[in-house]
Amino acid sequence: MPLALALSRSVHMITSCQPKSAAGRNGESAMAVYRTWSVFPVVAEPAHRVSSRTNPAEVKAERKSHSIPVRIRETEAAWIVMADVPGVSADAIGIEYYQDRLTVRYERKAADEADSKFDDRVYGSFERVIRITDEIRSSEIAAKLENGVLRLEIPKSEALRPRTIPVTQG
């Protein structure tokens, strides 16, 4: 595949749910805390760091950068990248093409909503780097944000596009 993805994900993904202040009987939490653990943190990190992850707020704070989910498809004329960026405004998204890498990034800051009982949103920096090994027309890359989906159209170089050669008589 001529378009290669360079994923800027951390080695593992950790998700958690944490009630903010809902307390049940005897001071216990009214909602359970759920974690999805990958086997990679156990292998990649010292045991004391893995076992110390008992507070989901600490786990959330530990995540510095998140990957942006994308779908990539190819047409005869261009590569089309669809990136999920829900709740992000167009002016908060940074897109850069340098050498053979297209980088999309944004930051979502935590909302200070003291009255909320539960917060499962993901905050922090989001980034996706897409390595493009085909020749493209970088000055014509177009980006459009609609309904939380960023659509990037990356036009291929004329040399890569199929061309019909007419045959003349005579």
Secondary structure, DSSP 4 states (H G I P E B T S, - for coil): --EEEE----S---EE--BSS-B-GGG-BSS---EE--HHHHHHS-HHHHHT---HHHHHHH--EEEPPEEEEE-SSEEEEEEE-TT--GGG-EEEEETTEEEEEEEEPPP--TT-SB-----EEEEEEEEE-S-B-GGG-EEEEETTEEEEEEEBPGGGS--PPP----
